[in-house]
Amino acid sequence: MRKSVQVSSHGHITVVTLSRPDVRNAVDAETAHQLYEAFLGFESDSQARVAVFHGDHGHFCAGWDLQAGARLAQAHASAADMFSRLNFSGADYVQQGQPVPGPQGPMGPSRLMLSKPVIAAVSGAAVAGGMELALWCDMRVMEDDAYFGVYCRRFGVPLIDGGTVRLPRMIGMGHAMDLILTGRKLEPAEALAMGLCNRVEPKGQGLQAAMALAEQLAGFPQQTMLADRASAYAQWDMDLPDALHEEWERGKACIASGLEGAGRFAAGAGRHGKF
């Protein structure tokens, strides 16, 4: 049986492709597990520096597979209770006796706290749980026909893959409440204006643009970039003095790299914002 998640390597870039075209890449339980394993593999690959996450056949992800959910409800009278007992919370997690960067979430990787960046290449639908997967990524490149939306609002399905946490942090409470409460469609121009996406590209060019962005990130001195990334995420849980202390603790380990970079600048490299 063909897997619904494919992983390919392109130098230092890992590409994770979601492919369930008959349901616009909606995620069922097996697909969620495959996505989780794919990103654990990326995290553990010492050669991989950046991941690009996209959906095949013109759509990023239409959320949780409601048809699969309906079948589960028919087969198990207590399906809701079964889900509520699953370990979908917490950041510290042990699997088969080994620590991993988070448990599996309902949509797969949404609980993972990776040490390396992931870029979402968003085409077509990125709605409900699919939108939450895009929010989990560090950056989002949207094609000009793509759209976000809490479409699960109309069916009474809750946001349980980080949507109520990441969305307000990313775009502010006012914008987040508009999207969460109404479930309306959000198109690229507005998503860009409110900071929900980072780039908008023509239809069919989102993956190529995301790959180019990933190559740029992979080309930077990694220790410093990853330390700054970690500090930016960690500061949410801290007051200002503690956050500044943690920033210094991570940054001071990169001072030697920074001095090397200063030498390259003095020799003429990277002037006027050129890379």
ChimeraX commands (.cxc) that place a marker at each C-alpha (Angstrom):
marker #1 position 0.00,0.00,0.00 radius 0.5
marker #1 position 1.35,3.43,-0.96 radius 0.5
marker #1 position 2.31,5.54,2.03 radius 0.5
marker #1 position 0.46,8.83,2.40 radius 0.5
marker #1 position 3.63,10.61,3.58 radius 0.5
marker #1 position 6.82,10.65,1.52 radius 0.5
marker #1 position 10.21,11.92,2.69 radius 0.5
marker #1 position 13.05,12.93,0.39 radius 0.5
marker #1 position 16.46,14.48,0.98 radius 0.5
marker #1 position 17.99,17.26,-1.11 radius 0.5
marker #1 position 21.40,18.02,0.34 radius 0.5
marker #1 position 20.73,19.58,3.75 radius 0.5
marker #1 position 17.00,19.93,3.01 radius 0.5
marker #1 position 14.39,17.33,3.98 radius 0.5
marker #1 position 11.09,17.47,2.08 radius 0.5
marker #1 position 8.04,15.95,3.75 radius 0.5
marker #1 position 5.13,15.47,1.35 radius 0.5
marker #1 position 1.56,14.74,2.42 radius 0.5
marker #1 position -0.30,12.86,-0.32 radius 0.5
marker #1 position -3.92,11.77,0.10 radius 0.5
marker #1 position -5.42,13.40,-3.01 radius 0.5
marker #1 position -8.85,11.79,-2.69 radius 0.5
marker #1 position -9.50,13.77,0.52 radius 0.5
marker #1 position -7.44,16.92,-0.18 radius 0.5
marker #1 position -4.66,15.54,2.03 radius 0.5
marker #1 position -6.88,15.24,5.09 radius 0.5
marker #1 position -5.17,13.31,7.86 radius 0.5
marker #1 position -6.39,10.06,9.39 radius 0.5
marker #1 position -4.79,8.21,12.32 radius 0.5
marker #1 position -2.25,6.31,10.20 radius 0.5
marker #1 position -1.25,9.44,8.27 radius 0.5
marker #1 position -0.82,11.37,11.52 radius 0.5
marker #1 position 1.58,8.68,12.72 radius 0.5
marker #1 position 3.50,8.77,9.44 radius 0.5
marker #1 position 3.88,12.57,9.69 radius 0.5
marker #1 position 5.07,12.26,13.28 radius 0.5
marker #1 position 7.67,9.66,12.34 radius 0.5
marker #1 position 8.80,11.71,9.33 radius 0.5
marker #1 position 9.59,14.75,11.46 radius 0.5
marker #1 position 11.24,12.66,14.18 radius 0.5
marker #1 position 13.45,11.32,11.39 radius 0.5
marker #1 position 14.26,14.85,10.26 radius 0.5
marker #1 position 15.15,15.84,13.81 radius 0.5
marker #1 position 17.52,12.89,14.25 radius 0.5
marker #1 position 19.23,13.28,10.85 radius 0.5
marker #1 position 22.51,15.07,11.51 radius 0.5
marker #1 position 22.82,16.04,7.84 radius 0.5
marker #1 position 19.37,17.67,7.64 radius 0.5
marker #1 position 19.25,21.36,8.54 radius 0.5
marker #1 position 15.83,22.55,7.34 radius 0.5
marker #1 position 12.60,20.75,6.46 radius 0.5
marker #1 position 10.01,21.79,3.88 radius 0.5
marker #1 position 6.49,20.50,4.52 radius 0.5
marker #1 position 3.96,20.53,1.69 radius 0.5
marker #1 position 0.93,18.77,0.31 radius 0.5
marker #1 position 0.77,17.04,-3.05 radius 0.5
marker #1 position -1.89,17.48,-5.75 radius 0.5
marker #1 position -2.62,21.16,-5.16 radius 0.5
marker #1 position -3.61,21.18,-1.48 radius 0.5
marker #1 position -1.64,21.49,1.74 radius 0.5
marker #1 position -4.07,19.75,4.11 radius 0.5
marker #1 position -7.85,19.87,4.58 radius 0.5
marker #1 position -7.59,18.97,8.26 radius 0.5
marker #1 position -8.62,15.83,10.08 radius 0.5
marker #1 position -10.31,13.25,7.87 radius 0.5
marker #1 position -13.93,13.66,9.00 radius 0.5
marker #1 position -14.99,10.60,7.02 radius 0.5
marker #1 position -12.50,8.51,8.99 radius 0.5
marker #1 position -13.80,10.14,12.18 radius 0.5
marker #1 position -17.36,9.25,11.27 radius 0.5
marker #1 position -16.37,5.63,10.62 radius 0.5
marker #1 position -14.60,5.53,13.98 radius 0.5
marker #1 position -17.69,6.90,15.74 radius 0.5
marker #1 position -19.85,4.25,14.09 radius 0.5
marker #1 position -17.47,1.45,15.03 radius 0.5
marker #1 position -16.90,2.55,18.65 radius 0.5
marker #1 position -19.69,3.92,20.78 radius 0.5
marker #1 position -17.13,5.47,23.17 radius 0.5
marker #1 position -14.78,6.88,20.52 radius 0.5
marker #1 position -14.79,10.35,22.12 radius 0.5
marker #1 position -13.79,8.89,25.50 radius 0.5
marker #1 position -11.07,6.84,23.80 radius 0.5
marker #1 position -9.57,9.97,22.22 radius 0.5
marker #1 position -9.74,11.95,25.46 radius 0.5
marker #1 position -7.60,9.33,27.23 radius 0.5
marker #1 position -4.77,9.48,24.68 radius 0.5
marker #1 position -1.50,11.20,25.63 radius 0.5
marker #1 position -1.69,14.26,23.38 radius 0.5
marker #1 position -0.28,16.78,25.85 radius 0.5
marker #1 position 3.07,17.89,27.20 radius 0.5
marker #1 position 6.46,18.67,25.70 radius 0.5
marker #1 position 8.63,16.17,27.61 radius 0.5
marker #1 position 8.06,12.67,26.34 radius 0.5
marker #1 position 9.71,9.25,26.42 radius 0.5
marker #1 position 9.11,6.64,23.75 radius 0.5
marker #1 position 10.52,3.11,24.03 radius 0.5
marker #1 position 12.73,4.29,26.86 radius 0.5
marker #1 position 14.27,7.17,24.87 radius 0.5
marker #1 position 13.43,10.88,25.18 radius 0.5
marker #1 position 11.90,12.45,22.09 radius 0.5
marker #1 position 10.97,16.12,21.49 radius 0.5
marker #1 position 7.27,15.60,22.17 radius 0.5
marker #1 position 4.39,13.13,21.89 radius 0.5
marker #1 position 2.31,12.56,18.80 radius 0.5
marker #1 position -0.57,14.99,18.41 radius 0.5
marker #1 position -3.93,14.23,16.83 radius 0.5
marker #1 position -2.63,15.55,13.46 radius 0.5
marker #1 position 0.83,14.06,13.98 radius 0.5
marker #1 position 3.76,16.42,14.61 radius 0.5
marker #1 position 1.87,19.28,16.30 radius 0.5
marker #1 position 3.33,18.52,19.77 radius 0.5
marker #1 position 6.93,18.20,18.60 radius 0.5
marker #1 position 9.42,20.83,19.74 radius 0.5
marker #1 position 12.11,20.45,17.10 radius 0.5
marker #1 position 15.57,21.98,17.27 radius 0.5
marker #1 position 15.61,22.82,13.54 radius 0.5
marker #1 position 13.31,24.95,11.37 radius 0.5
marker #1 position 10.41,23.74,9.25 radius 0.5
marker #1 position 8.94,25.76,6.37 radius 0.5
marker #1 position 5.39,25.13,5.16 radius 0.5
marker #1 position 4.76,25.42,1.41 radius 0.5
marker #1 position 1.01,26.05,1.36 radius 0.5
marker #1 position -1.12,25.52,-1.72 radius 0.5
marker #1 position -4.89,25.18,-1.96 radius 0.5
marker #1 position -6.63,24.30,1.31 radius 0.5
marker #1 position -4.84,24.64,4.65 radius 0.5
marker #1 position -7.88,24.51,6.88 radius 0.5
marker #1 position -8.89,23.25,10.34 radius 0.5
marker #1 position -6.17,20.83,11.47 radius 0.5
marker #1 position -4.28,21.57,8.25 radius 0.5
marker #1 position -4.07,25.20,9.29 radius 0.5
marker #1 position -2.79,24.06,12.68 radius 0.5
marker #1 position -0.04,22.06,10.98 radius 0.5
marker #1 position 0.97,25.17,9.03 radius 0.5
marker #1 position 1.00,27.19,12.27 radius 0.5
marker #1 position 3.31,24.58,13.81 radius 0.5
marker #1 position 5.93,25.38,11.17 radius 0.5
marker #1 position 8.43,28.22,11.64 radius 0.5
marker #1 position 7.50,29.98,8.39 radius 0.5
marker #1 position 4.73,29.74,5.80 radius 0.5
marker #1 position 5.01,30.34,2.05 radius 0.5
marker #1 position 1.54,30.59,0.49 radius 0.5
marker #1 position 0.61,30.29,-3.17 radius 0.5
marker #1 position -1.79,32.95,-4.35 radius 0.5
marker #1 position -4.70,30.49,-4.59 radius 0.5
marker #1 position -4.13,29.05,-1.10 radius 0.5
marker #1 position -6.34,29.76,1.89 radius 0.5
marker #1 position -6.54,29.25,5.62 radius 0.5
marker #1 position -9.63,28.85,7.76 radius 0.5
marker #1 position -10.94,27.26,10.94 radius 0.5
marker #1 position -13.41,25.32,8.82 radius 0.5
marker #1 position -13.97,22.79,11.61 radius 0.5
marker #1 position -16.05,25.52,13.32 radius 0.5
marker #1 position -19.09,24.55,11.24 radius 0.5
marker #1 position -18.92,20.89,12.38 radius 0.5
marker #1 position -18.20,21.44,16.06 radius 0.5
marker #1 position -14.72,19.92,15.84 radius 0.5
marker #1 position -12.31,21.62,18.32 radius 0.5
marker #1 position -8.87,22.99,17.65 radius 0.5
marker #1 position -6.62,20.53,19.51 radius 0.5
marker #1 position -3.35,20.76,17.54 radius 0.5
marker #1 position -2.15,24.11,18.85 radius 0.5
marker #1 position -4.46,26.45,16.97 radius 0.5
marker #1 position -5.77,28.27,20.05 radius 0.5
marker #1 position -2.21,28.67,21.35 radius 0.5
marker #1 position -0.12,29.48,18.28 radius 0.5
marker #1 position -2.63,31.67,16.44 radius 0.5
marker #1 position -3.01,34.37,19.15 radius 0.5
marker #1 position 0.75,34.39,19.72 radius 0.5
marker #1 position 1.41,34.81,16.02 radius 0.5
marker #1 position -1.17,37.42,14.97 radius 0.5
marker #1 position -2.61,38.83,18.22 radius 0.5
marker #1 position -5.84,38.13,20.07 radius 0.5
marker #1 position -8.11,40.30,17.93 radius 0.5
marker #1 position -7.21,38.67,14.62 radius 0.5
marker #1 position -7.14,35.23,16.23 radius 0.5
marker #1 position -10.63,35.59,17.71 radius 0.5
marker #1 position -11.98,36.71,14.34 radius 0.5
marker #1 position -10.66,33.54,12.69 radius 0.5
marker #1 position -11.37,31.13,15.55 radius 0.5
marker #1 position -14.93,32.28,16.22 radius 0.5
marker #1 position -16.15,32.81,12.64 radius 0.5
marker #1 position -14.26,30.03,10.84 radius 0.5
marker #1 position -14.09,32.29,7.80 radius 0.5
marker #1 position -11.84,31.84,4.79 radius 0.5
marker #1 position -8.53,33.72,4.95 radius 0.5
marker #1 position -6.83,34.42,1.62 radius 0.5
marker #1 position -3.11,35.16,1.05 radius 0.5
marker #1 position -3.11,38.97,0.90 radius 0.5
marker #1 position -4.85,39.28,4.27 radius 0.5
marker #1 position -2.78,36.44,5.75 radius 0.5
marker #1 position 0.39,38.27,4.71 radius 0.5
marker #1 position -0.85,41.58,6.12 radius 0.5
marker #1 position -1.62,40.08,9.53 radius 0.5
marker #1 position 1.62,38.07,9.69 radius 0.5
marker #1 position 0.12,34.63,9.30 radius 0.5
marker #1 position 2.23,33.92,6.23 radius 0.5
marker #1 position 5.71,35.16,5.32 radius 0.5
marker #1 position 5.68,35.04,1.52 radius 0.5
marker #1 position 3.06,34.85,-1.24 radius 0.5
marker #1 position 4.06,33.21,-4.51 radius 0.5
marker #1 position 2.23,32.49,-7.79 radius 0.5
marker #1 position 0.22,29.28,-8.03 radius 0.5
marker #1 position 2.48,26.28,-8.55 radius 0.5
marker #1 position 5.62,28.04,-7.30 radius 0.5
marker #1 position 5.21,27.74,-3.53 radius 0.5
marker #1 position 7.34,24.61,-3.12 radius 0.5
marker #1 position 10.12,26.03,-5.26 radius 0.5
marker #1 position 10.11,29.26,-3.22 radius 0.5
marker #1 position 10.08,27.35,0.06 radius 0.5
marker #1 position 13.02,25.22,-1.14 radius 0.5
marker #1 position 14.98,28.37,-2.03 radius 0.5
marker #1 position 14.25,29.81,1.41 radius 0.5
marker #1 position 15.32,26.55,3.04 radius 0.5
marker #1 position 18.59,26.60,1.09 radius 0.5
marker #1 position 19.20,30.12,2.39 radius 0.5
marker #1 position 18.65,29.05,6.00 radius 0.5
marker #1 position 20.77,25.93,5.53 radius 0.5
marker #1 position 23.65,28.09,4.29 radius 0.5
marker #1 position 23.93,30.19,7.44 radius 0.5
marker #1 position 26.22,29.33,10.39 radius 0.5
marker #1 position 23.91,26.80,12.05 radius 0.5
marker #1 position 24.89,27.05,15.70 radius 0.5
marker #1 position 24.03,30.73,15.94 radius 0.5
marker #1 position 20.83,30.54,13.91 radius 0.5
marker #1 position 19.52,27.62,15.97 radius 0.5
marker #1 position 20.46,29.32,19.26 radius 0.5
marker #1 position 18.54,32.46,18.25 radius 0.5
marker #1 position 15.59,30.36,17.13 radius 0.5
marker #1 position 15.53,28.48,20.45 radius 0.5
marker #1 position 15.67,31.74,22.41 radius 0.5
marker #1 position 12.76,33.18,20.46 radius 0.5
marker #1 position 10.58,30.17,21.32 radius 0.5
marker #1 position 11.71,29.86,24.95 radius 0.5
marker #1 position 10.97,33.50,25.84 radius 0.5
marker #1 position 7.19,32.97,25.75 radius 0.5
marker #1 position 7.34,31.17,29.10 radius 0.5
marker #1 position 9.60,33.68,30.88 radius 0.5
marker #1 position 9.56,37.15,32.33 radius 0.5
marker #1 position 11.90,39.67,30.70 radius 0.5
marker #1 position 14.99,39.27,32.96 radius 0.5
marker #1 position 14.91,35.46,32.67 radius 0.5
marker #1 position 14.38,35.63,28.92 radius 0.5
marker #1 position 17.34,37.98,28.50 radius 0.5
marker #1 position 19.49,35.69,30.65 radius 0.5
marker #1 position 18.56,32.65,28.57 radius 0.5
marker #1 position 19.26,34.57,25.36 radius 0.5
marker #1 position 22.75,35.37,26.68 radius 0.5
marker #1 position 23.39,31.78,27.78 radius 0.5
marker #1 position 22.54,30.46,24.31 radius 0.5
marker #1 position 24.28,33.30,22.50 radius 0.5
marker #1 position 27.60,33.24,24.34 radius 0.5
marker #1 position 28.29,29.74,23.02 radius 0.5
marker #1 position 28.22,31.26,19.53 radius 0.5
marker #1 position 30.59,34.18,20.15 radius 0.5
marker #1 position 33.53,32.43,18.48 radius 0.5
marker #1 position 31.41,31.87,15.39 radius 0.5
marker #1 position 30.38,35.54,15.48 radius 0.5
marker #1 position 33.99,36.69,15.62 radius 0.5
marker #1 position 34.77,34.51,12.62 radius 0.5
marker #1 position 31.87,36.17,10.83 radius 0.5
marker #1 position 33.20,39.60,11.77 radius 0.5
marker #1 position 36.45,38.64,10.10 radius 0.5
marker #1 position 34.63,37.69,6.90 radius 0.5
marker #1 position 32.77,41.01,6.96 radius 0.5
marker #1 position 36.02,42.94,7.45 radius 0.5
marker #1 position 37.41,41.11,4.43 radius 0.5
marker #1 position 34.51,42.34,2.29 radius 0.5
marker #1 position 31.92,39.57,2.46 radius 0.5
marker #1 position 28.21,40.20,2.99 radius 0.5
marker #1 position 28.26,43.99,2.69 radius 0.5
marker #1 position 25.01,45.96,2.18 radius 0.5
marker #1 position 22.79,43.03,3.16 radius 0.5
marker #1 position 24.13,40.73,0.43 radius 0.5
marker #1 position 24.32,37.00,1.14 radius 0.5
marker link #1:1,2 radius 0.2
marker link #1:2,3 radius 0.2
marker link #1:3,4 radius 0.2
marker link #1:4,5 radius 0.2
marker link #1:5,6 radius 0.2
marker link #1:6,7 radius 0.2
marker link #1:7,8 radius 0.2
marker link #1:8,9 radius 0.2
marker link #1:9,10 radius 0.2
marker link #1:10,11 radius 0.2
marker link #1:11,12 radius 0.2
marker link #1:12,13 radius 0.2
marker link #1:13,14 radius 0.2
marker link #1:14,15 radius 0.2
marker link #1:15,16 radius 0.2
marker link #1:16,17 radius 0.2
marker link #1:17,18 radius 0.2
marker link #1:18,19 radius 0.2
marker link #1:19,20 radius 0.2
marker link #1:20,21 radius 0.2
marker link #1:21,22 radius 0.2
marker link #1:22,23 radius 0.2
marker link #1:23,24 radius 0.2
marker link #1:24,25 radius 0.2
marker link #1:25,26 radius 0.2
marker link #1:26,27 radius 0.2
marker link #1:27,28 radius 0.2
marker link #1:28,29 radius 0.2
marker link #1:29,30 radius 0.2
marker link #1:30,31 radius 0.2
marker link #1:31,32 radius 0.2
marker link #1:32,33 radius 0.2
marker link #1:33,34 radius 0.2
marker link #1:34,35 radius 0.2
marker link #1:35,36 radius 0.2
marker link #1:36,37 radius 0.2
marker link #1:37,38 radius 0.2
marker link #1:38,39 radius 0.2
marker link #1:39,40 radius 0.2
marker link #1:40,41 radius 0.2
marker link #1:41,42 radius 0.2
marker link #1:42,43 radius 0.2
marker link #1:43,44 radius 0.2
marker link #1:44,45 radius 0.2
marker link #1:45,46 radius 0.2
marker link #1:46,47 radius 0.2
marker link #1:47,48 radius 0.2
marker link #1:48,49 radius 0.2
marker link #1:49,50 radius 0.2
marker link #1:50,51 radius 0.2
marker link #1:51,52 radius 0.2
marker link #1:52,53 radius 0.2
marker link #1:53,54 radius 0.2
marker link #1:54,55 radius 0.2
marker link #1:55,56 radius 0.2
marker link #1:56,57 radius 0.2
marker link #1:57,58 radius 0.2
marker link #1:58,59 radius 0.2
marker link #1:59,60 radius 0.2
marker link #1:60,61 radius 0.2
marker link #1:61,62 radius 0.2
marker link #1:62,63 radius 0.2
marker link #1:63,64 radius 0.2
marker link #1:64,65 radius 0.2
marker link #1:65,66 radius 0.2
marker link #1:66,67 radius 0.2
marker link #1:67,68 radius 0.2
marker link #1:68,69 radius 0.2
marker link #1:69,70 radius 0.2
marker link #1:70,71 radius 0.2
marker link #1:71,72 radius 0.2
marker link #1:72,73 radius 0.2
marker link #1:73,74 radius 0.2
marker link #1:74,75 radius 0.2
marker link #1:75,76 radius 0.2
marker link #1:76,77 radius 0.2
marker link #1:77,78 radius 0.2
marker link #1:78,79 radius 0.2
marker link #1:79,80 radius 0.2
marker link #1:80,81 radius 0.2
marker link #1:81,82 radius 0.2
marker link #1:82,83 radius 0.2
marker link #1:83,84 radius 0.2
marker link #1:84,85 radius 0.2
marker link #1:85,86 radius 0.2
marker link #1:86,87 radius 0.2
marker link #1:87,88 radius 0.2
marker link #1:88,89 radius 0.2
marker link #1:89,90 radius 0.2
marker link #1:90,91 radius 0.2
marker link #1:91,92 radius 0.2
marker link #1:92,93 radius 0.2
marker link #1:93,94 radius 0.2
marker link #1:94,95 radius 0.2
marker link #1:95,96 radius 0.2
marker link #1:96,97 radius 0.2
marker link #1:97,98 radius 0.2
marker link #1:98,99 radius 0.2
marker link #1:99,100 radius 0.2
marker link #1:100,101 radius 0.2
marker link #1:101,102 radius 0.2
marker link #1:102,103 radius 0.2
marker link #1:103,104 radius 0.2
marker link #1:104,105 radius 0.2
marker link #1:105,106 radius 0.2
marker link #1:106,107 radius 0.2
marker link #1:107,108 radius 0.2
marker link #1:108,109 radius 0.2
marker link #1:109,110 radius 0.2
marker link #1:110,111 radius 0.2
marker link #1:111,112 radius 0.2
marker link #1:112,113 radius 0.2
marker link #1:113,114 radius 0.2
marker link #1:114,115 radius 0.2
marker link #1:115,116 radius 0.2
marker link #1:116,117 radius 0.2
marker link #1:117,118 radius 0.2
marker link #1:118,119 radius 0.2
marker link #1:119,120 radius 0.2
marker link #1:120,121 radius 0.2
marker link #1:121,122 radius 0.2
marker link #1:122,123 radius 0.2
marker link #1:123,124 radius 0.2
marker link #1:124,125 radius 0.2
marker link #1:125,126 radius 0.2
marker link #1:126,127 radius 0.2
marker link #1:127,128 radius 0.2
marker link #1:128,129 radius 0.2
marker link #1:129,130 radius 0.2
marker link #1:130,131 radius 0.2
marker link #1:131,132 radius 0.2
marker link #1:132,133 radius 0.2
marker link #1:133,134 radius 0.2
marker link #1:134,135 radius 0.2
marker link #1:135,136 radius 0.2
marker link #1:136,137 radius 0.2
marker link #1:137,138 radius 0.2
marker link #1:138,139 radius 0.2
marker link #1:139,140 radius 0.2
marker link #1:140,141 radius 0.2
marker link #1:141,142 radius 0.2
marker link #1:142,143 radius 0.2
marker link #1:143,144 radius 0.2
marker link #1:144,145 radius 0.2
marker link #1:145,146 radius 0.2
marker link #1:146,147 radius 0.2
marker link #1:147,148 radius 0.2
marker link #1:148,149 radius 0.2
marker link #1:149,150 radius 0.2
marker link #1:150,151 radius 0.2
marker link #1:151,152 radius 0.2
marker link #1:152,153 radius 0.2
marker link #1:153,154 radius 0.2
marker link #1:154,155 radius 0.2
marker link #1:155,156 radius 0.2
marker link #1:156,157 radius 0.2
marker link #1:157,158 radius 0.2
marker link #1:158,159 radius 0.2
marker link #1:159,160 radius 0.2
marker link #1:160,161 radius 0.2
marker link #1:161,162 radius 0.2
marker link #1:162,163 radius 0.2
marker link #1:163,164 radius 0.2
marker link #1:164,165 radius 0.2
marker link #1:165,166 radius 0.2
marker link #1:166,167 radius 0.2
marker link #1:167,168 radius 0.2
marker link #1:168,169 radius 0.2
marker link #1:169,170 radius 0.2
marker link #1:170,171 radius 0.2
marker link #1:171,172 radius 0.2
marker link #1:172,173 radius 0.2
marker link #1:173,174 radius 0.2
marker link #1:174,175 radius 0.2
marker link #1:175,176 radius 0.2
marker link #1:176,177 radius 0.2
marker link #1:177,178 radius 0.2
marker link #1:178,179 radius 0.2
marker link #1:179,180 radius 0.2
marker link #1:180,181 radius 0.2
marker link #1:181,182 radius 0.2
marker link #1:182,183 radius 0.2
marker link #1:183,184 radius 0.2
marker link #1:184,185 radius 0.2
marker link #1:185,186 radius 0.2
marker link #1:186,187 radius 0.2
marker link #1:187,188 radius 0.2
marker link #1:188,189 radius 0.2
marker link #1:189,190 radius 0.2
marker link #1:190,191 radius 0.2
marker link #1:191,192 radius 0.2
marker link #1:192,193 radius 0.2
marker link #1:193,194 radius 0.2
marker link #1:194,195 radius 0.2
marker link #1:195,196 radius 0.2
marker link #1:196,197 radius 0.2
marker link #1:197,198 radius 0.2
marker link #1:198,199 radius 0.2
marker link #1:199,200 radius 0.2
marker link #1:200,201 radius 0.2
marker link #1:201,202 radius 0.2
marker link #1:202,203 radius 0.2
marker link #1:203,204 radius 0.2
marker link #1:204,205 radius 0.2
marker link #1:205,206 radius 0.2
marker link #1:206,207 radius 0.2
marker link #1:207,208 radius 0.2
marker link #1:208,209 radius 0.2
marker link #1:209,210 radius 0.2
marker link #1:210,211 radius 0.2
marker link #1:211,212 radius 0.2
marker link #1:212,213 radius 0.2
marker link #1:213,214 radius 0.2
marker link #1:214,215 radius 0.2
marker link #1:215,216 radius 0.2
marker link #1:216,217 radius 0.2
marker link #1:217,218 radius 0.2
marker link #1:218,219 radius 0.2
marker link #1:219,220 radius 0.2
marker link #1:220,221 radius 0.2
marker link #1:221,222 radius 0.2
marker link #1:222,223 radius 0.2
marker link #1:223,224 radius 0.2
marker link #1:224,225 radius 0.2
marker link #1:225,226 radius 0.2
marker link #1:226,227 radius 0.2
marker link #1:227,228 radius 0.2
marker link #1:228,229 radius 0.2
marker link #1:229,230 radius 0.2
marker link #1:230,231 radius 0.2
marker link #1:231,232 radius 0.2
marker link #1:232,233 radius 0.2
marker link #1:233,234 radius 0.2
marker link #1:234,235 radius 0.2
marker link #1:235,236 radius 0.2
marker link #1:236,237 radius 0.2
marker link #1:237,238 radius 0.2
marker link #1:238,239 radius 0.2
marker link #1:239,240 radius 0.2
marker link #1:240,241 radius 0.2
marker link #1:241,242 radius 0.2
marker link #1:242,243 radius 0.2
marker link #1:243,244 radius 0.2
marker link #1:244,245 radius 0.2
marker link #1:245,246 radius 0.2
marker link #1:246,247 radius 0.2
marker link #1:247,248 radius 0.2
marker link #1:248,249 radius 0.2
marker link #1:249,250 radius 0.2
marker link #1:250,251 radius 0.2
marker link #1:251,252 radius 0.2
marker link #1:252,253 radius 0.2
marker link #1:253,254 radius 0.2
marker link #1:254,255 radius 0.2
marker link #1:255,256 radius 0.2
marker link #1:256,257 radius 0.2
marker link #1:257,258 radius 0.2
marker link #1:258,259 radius 0.2
marker link #1:259,260 radius 0.2
marker link #1:260,261 radius 0.2
marker link #1:261,262 radius 0.2
marker link #1:262,263 radius 0.2
marker link #1:263,264 radius 0.2
marker link #1:264,265 radius 0.2
marker link #1:265,266 radius 0.2
marker link #1:266,267 radius 0.2
marker link #1:267,268 radius 0.2
marker link #1:268,269 radius 0.2
marker link #1:269,270 radius 0.2
marker link #1:270,271 radius 0.2
marker link #1:271,272 radius 0.2
marker link #1:272,273 radius 0.2
marker link #1:273,274 radius 0.2
marker link #1:274,275 radius 0.2
view
